[in-house]
Amino acid sequence: MEKKEEKFSSVARGLGNYVDALKMINDFSSSAEREESEEFDHLEGEILEYLGKKSTNPALKFTFLLGSVSSFSKLERFPLYAAFSLLNLVREYKSVVYNKMASIYTQKALHFLKPIDRFLAERLTLETLEARIDKGPVPEMPVGPPLIRIRLVPDTEDYERQKSYWLGLDDEFKRNFLKVPISEFKTYVEAKTGAVKDLEIVLKYVKKNLKWIAWICRTCSKKFSTRQACHDHLEQEHATGLIPSQRMHMPQRISEDWADKVSSVRDWKPVDAVAAVQMIKDQSAHVKSFVYQDGWCNDWPLATDQVIARSQLLKEIRSLLVTFIQHKVLSDSFRERVVYSLVLKLGISKQKLKDCRLLETPQSICFLECDELNRILVFLRKIKSKRDDGTNLVCQAVDGFLQSSLFRGKISVDLQFSFLLLDKQLLLGELKHYDDEGKLQFLVPSDYYGKVRSRGDAILTWLHDNVNVSQEEDGFVFPKPPDANNYGIWLAVLRAIHLTVSLLVAKIARKKQLVEDSNALHEVWISALAIALKRSRYDDLH
């Protein structure tokens, strides 16, 4: 372990190549013993914290610092590191969420290190954090400017010489220049990098999937043809870091089907619950045959009392639900709460409600009276539609790095897959768009380029995005793979997700325990009532 630690430390502390350090840590930490794993987590936290401190972009700074908090929080025996990391975070970004976390970890560290005078000075910080929490919401986190795409600057004289040469060429030559023979390109790649086999793998993938872009999971190396497919895979398989049996304790987002039904009808009308219950009991077969359109049924009897009051409450509830669905913050627990209220208030079993299809529609809310609708409204008003945990900053940081990994222009092929056809916009003007889909097109070169007449020297700017300015060798260099640029931010985001989920798991566990305690107390209360009733009867007899 000592040799490994020396190797990681030299890379990590030098930070000349933090990507290699983070990759090595990630590769070895999964199979390490507890003490070794803690050392890996500590090194990882140090690197992410360093990247955060040196970053001038607010979104990047926040994301890296939050990632370091996640790494340090794994050191359960040493809460001091997480405490200081959180204190660094809340000094930069004012958020109730992280103020509370910083307060908790600071208290842990103070308890753990009571004899150390140096750390006792942080008591003042703790009191300040508690005061902020008591004051409630704080200003929104600042959002910095978007990341700028950085490229190498070519030699000016060389560029002007190439420009003069290019402008002197005729249009036919320029059009043919955009047709790159794949066989010649393979020869060039082999001479420059010796990686022609990798190129052949890429071409084989492109030919099969008709896309230049593939999304690869860093955890299990699975490939996906779309961003959404990769996103869903990460969310379902890796993002939580939980084993499948534990997911039942996690809150689930409301289903898209139920969510669509919320907005499908604008005017929610209160239902006569008493008459509806009687119909369910006496005309069960008829009720089961009710027709639902977009999740709503016009066959239920409408209410005649408290119509205005109930309608107003239903309107407010619908408005809030639509907002929460748009912000994707409505969990399925709300639907379960409505079902619980129906069973309790209507005196009908959950199975009968299911048979009547009331469990699958928000119209079930219309069966409730004013008192219960008011309770639901109070419950909904406590839900935050906007997060104050820096999600917007993390998204901005990720989008910036994603933008920097995209390339301008599209590359197509001929029908025989023998030529790479560069974007004809390179002849018409500067390429301002990025190809974020990478869809492959099969084109006829003569039809595609047609009689395009060259205007300007946009192609030289495009080529010089990857020009070699080191003077060590002539020609152009191939761009670095995306992971050489975005591995750090990817790891920071993943650690931030793990931290968020671990906090959520702890919160759900506490809620689950409270529910169990509440059920136990309810059983005790029922037993106490039964005993009291028996004693009362005994006293009456004697």
Buried (B, 14 or more C-beta within 10 A) or exposed (E): EEEBBEEBBEBBEEEEEBBBBBBBBBEBBEEBEEEBBBBBBBBBBBBBBBBBEEBEBBBBBBBBBBBBBBBBBBBEEBBBBBBBBBBBBBEBBBBBBBBBBBBBBBBBBBEBBEEEEEBEEBEEBBEBBBEBBEEEEBEEBEEBEEBEEEEEEBBEEEBEEBBEEBEEEEBEEBBEBBBBEBEEBBEBBEEBEEEBEEBEEEBEBBEEBBBBBBBEBBBEEEEBBEEEEBEEBBEEEBBBEBEEEEEEEEEEEBEEEBBEBBBEBEEBBBBBBEBBBEBBEEEEEEBEEBEBEEBBBEEBEEBEEEEEBBBEBBEBBBEBBBBBBEEEBBBEEBBEBBBEBBBEBBEBEEEBBEBBBBBBBBBBBBBBBBEBBBEBBEBBEEBEEEEBBBEBBBEBBBEBBBBBBBBBBBBBBBEEEEBBBBBBBBBBEEBEEBBEEBEBEEBEBEEBBEEBEBEBBBBBBBBBBBBBEEEEEEEBBEEEEBBEBBBBBBBBBBBBBBBBBBBBBEEBEEEEEEEEEEEEEEEEEEEEEEEEEEEEEEEEEE
